[in-house]
Structure formats: structure tokens, C-alpha cells
Amino acid sequence: MRLLVLGDYSGLNLGHTALLLGILAELRRLEPRIMIVPSLRPEMLDRAIGRVESVRTLGVAPWHGSAKFLGPRMAREIDRADVVVVTDNQLHDNALFNPLANNLPALQWVQRRAKRRGVPVTYYNAGVGPLRTSLGRRMAGTVARGFDLVTVRDRPARSALRSLAPQIEAVITGDSGFSMPWVDFGVDLDEDRAGDAVGVNLSVVTLRALAASGFTESEIVTRIARAMSLIADATSARLLFIATHPRDHGLARALATHPASRDASAITVSTHAFLEEAPQLLPRLRLVISDRYHELVALAGAGVPILGLDCGEKVDVLFESLGLPELVMSGSLLLENPREQVTGLVASALDGRRIRDTVSGAARASRAGVERLLKVRRATA
């Protein structure tokens, strides 16, 4: 079996790379001969994921003669595929008319070509939204109706799909990031996470979201640093600001050097370096606070206790789907940082056994999507 796995994977982002590795681990249960992963940065992605059995990356940047999912390279791969597997969240209207940032127009072309060749196209364990425009909703609805199978990672995604196309049967499975094969990177998943550091993994998106509060960027950084210091005090641990995307490096350094961040340090690390250092780094983490969806998923899958920071980037949906909505810190709480509420959140988040049990169930649910993929392949073989 030859699988064409579509998503936004460049090796730049730890969360997306962990998601891809989880997806590939699940798809290997189908015993494919080869899995093709298109990427704008194939060399960087190869370096990040290492040698993964039966996986080959495909360059689809303009300098490869492609416009991501459009072009002769993709046409050849669609024609040769047994199944096209569309992953992550492609049904959104951010940057709708930028073919390198939004895949809705390209996916319509992919589906038309695949249909002519009799190749099924599936939407696998994925998300939906945001869809803020009427045109975006129409295009997303058209693409959604063109899938031969739809499995989604949570209830809000299924609700959004039903509002776009009521006739679609979308099955809730889970997020494949929970299937990230940490053991392949030397991580002991049974080891207790009682390290000496609280990891803080924040995106610059949070700064922009919190700017609506009326505070300046400098004031927001100060308030975040104070809130993180409260958490460090509550855990008797050091602060470790971890940037897992290049655009977040400056924020991590600013927080680590702020006077309120006592005895703190920063790691601005590439994805491949983080994965290489994971056996040494993860045991140091007593807790991780993050606003990045797939970083939270990946680290929870490694057994690290997590606390979400919700500034409008789907984090509340993640914790709701896990049955742990109380482990989310709102933007207003972050800015106001009342000691009792913050320390109460931390105490709840440090229950590592609870996280492990929840994540184990989420990983099993995610893997159920593979069985449905196998049925689609057999039905069209």
C-alpha cells in the first residue's frame, strides 16, 4: 500500500513534528510499503524526524516546481497513491488566498484528481476551524463533502463539520499527537516526572491576544513573568522557558531575563535538537505550561504533567476533550495572577497519574481511526 500523507509539516515546529510522528506510527499498522509526506522544507523535516521506516519526504516549495499541494509532483503522487490521508487541521480560512498557508483551494484540486483515478481521500483525526468568512465556510464545506472518510479529534470539530455539511458522517476518534512514539527517542514513559524545573512554552500569539486587555507588550511580559514565578514558588522548582518555534525565541529570552523570573533560564531549541535531548530534558520537567496545542499533546503523551494557557488558540477545546477543563489558565487569570487560584491550578496539574490515564485513553481513541482507514482501502481496492 502506498499512502500520500498531507499536512503542514516542515520540521520547524515541535508540536506538528510530534503530530506527524504519531500519525506515521498509527499508519504503520496498515503495513504500507511507503508513505510520502510533502513538505516545504523536506531537508529540515528529514533532520527532525530522523530515519522513519518506509517514509519519504517530497519537496513541494516553489523552488521544487510546486505550489505546495499544486503542481506536477503532487499530480504524480496522487496518481500513484492507494489512499490520500489529509491530516491536522486543513478546514480553516486563515490566509485563504495564500496557497502556501491555506490548503482549501488545493485540496479541491487534489480531490478532483484523486476521484478521476479512483483514489480515496480521507480526513484523518483532524480539526476544523476557524472559519470566519462565508467564502471560507463554502469552500470548507465543498472540501468536507469530497472526503471518502472523516475522523475528527473532538466534539467541536464534529459540530463544525455538521454545520458545514449535515450529511457528513464524522467519527470522533482523537488526536494522533498522543501516539507520538517517544520510546523511539529513548524516553522512558514509566519514569516519574519529579524534576527540578517548570517548563514554560509560550507563543507570540499570546502576546497579541493579550494586547486587547489594554496593557503594553512590556507590561504583559512583566505580568506573565510574575505569574510563572508564582508557579515556580508553588512547585519549589526553577523556571525553564522553552521556545519550540523560531518565532518564539525572543519571547522566551525576554521572560527568562525578566527580573521577576528568579533563577530562570531559556532554551531556544530546534525540533531535531529537542527530540535528540528529550531523554535528558523531559525527566527535568515537573510541569509544563503552554499555549501551543500540539506541544501540550506531545508532552502529555510523554507523561509530563501539563497546564494549558488559553488565549483563543484551541487549548480549552483540548482540555475539554480530555475531561480536564479545570487545568486551563485563562488570559485574564494570567494577567491578574491571584496567588490562591494559580497555586490551586498547579496542584491539580501535578497529578501525573491522572494525566497518564487520560492520555492512554486518548491514544487508544486516536488509533481507532486506522481501522476505519483500512475499511476504506478494502472497499475501494
Order of alpha helices (4+ residues) and beta strands (2+ residues): beta-alpha-beta-alpha-beta-alpha-beta-alpha-beta-alpha-beta-alpha-beta-beta-alpha-alpha-beta-alpha-beta-alpha-beta-alpha-beta-alpha-beta-alpha-alpha-alpha
